[in-house]
Structure formats: C-alpha cells, structure tokens
Amino acid sequence: MSKKYRTVPKFRSEAEERQFWEAHDTADYFDLSKAQRATFPNLKLSTTAISLRLPQGLLDSIKVAANKRDVPYQSLIKVWLAEKVAAE
C-alpha cells in the first residue's frame, strides 16, 4: 500500500512558510525517493561588502598565504571563514 502524503498548505508569506517547515517533516508531504538534484546554472550568489579592520601583521600573513596558493587574499579569507562556519 502506498503512503498517503499530506497537502502542503498555502502560505501568505515566506516567513510563514519558513515557520511551517521548521515544525514539519517534508517526508510527510513529498515522496523523497523520487527527489532529484536541482541545478541553477544562472543563479548569482549575493554578496555584501564589509569593512574589517585587521592588524597589519595579520593582513601581511594572509597575503603571504594567499600568494603561496596563487589566489587573491580576499578569496582566501572567504574560504577560511566558510570552512570555520561549516565546522561549527
């Protein structure tokens, strides 16, 4: 016998939808065995410029590390930050 899935309600806002999915399991609403990986080739990641004050010695060390890897130092900082956040 196949599982009966619930109907996803209509949401008035993204916040309401987010709140709903935080409290409900998608497995009750969708057959996840038929899920396929989605790709979004034209999706542009949004970025925000920030100002960050670093001691000159630290910045010099980061630039040396970036130079050894042949990457821009800002890119290396972003990679290191992303790795640290993912590890948390």
N, C-alpha and C positions, 0 to 999 in steps of 0.2 A: 504494500500500500504506500503511495507517495505521500510525502509530508505536505500538509496544507500550510501555506505561507500567509502571514497577515498582510493587510493592505497598508501601505505607507500613507500616513495622513498628509493632508495639505498643510503647508506652513505659511504663516503670514510674514515671516522674516528669516533671515539667515541665522540670527541669534536663537530664534525659537527652534529651528531645525537642529542647530548645534546642541542645544539643551536636550532635545529629544534623543539624539543619537548617543549622547553621553550616558543616558539612562537605559537604553535599549540595545539588544544584541541584533546585529544585522542578519545573523543566521536565522532569525525568526521571520524575516521579511524577504530574503533572497536565497535562491539555490546557489550557494557559493561554489559548488562543484562545477558549475558552468561558467564561472568567472573567467575573464580573460584580461591580460595585462593591457592597460590603456597607454597609448603614447600620444604626446602632444608636441609635435616637432616645431610648431611655431610659437610655443609658449615662451614668453620672455620673463625671466625672473626679475622681480622688482628689487631694487637696491636703494639704500638711503645713505647719503654721505654723512659722516660724523667727524667731529674733531676730537682727537685724542692726544693728550699731552704725555709724552714718554721721555724718560731721561735720555740724554744724548748717547750715553754709552750703550743703553739697551737698543736704541734705534740702530746704532752702528753695528751691533752684534747681529741684529735681524737682517740688516742689509748684507752683511758678510755671508750669513747662512743662505740668503736668497741668491746671492751671486754664485755661490758654490753649486746651487741647484739650477742656475740659469733661468730664474723666474723673477718677476717683479716682486719687490718686498711687500707691497700691499696684498698681492695674491697669496704670498706665503703666510702673512698674518691671518688672512681669511681662512686658509686651510687649517692652520693651527687652532684658531678659535672654533671652527666647526668640529674638529676632532675632539677638542676638550668638551664641548657641549654634548656631543654624541656619547662621550664616555660617562657623563653624569647620569 
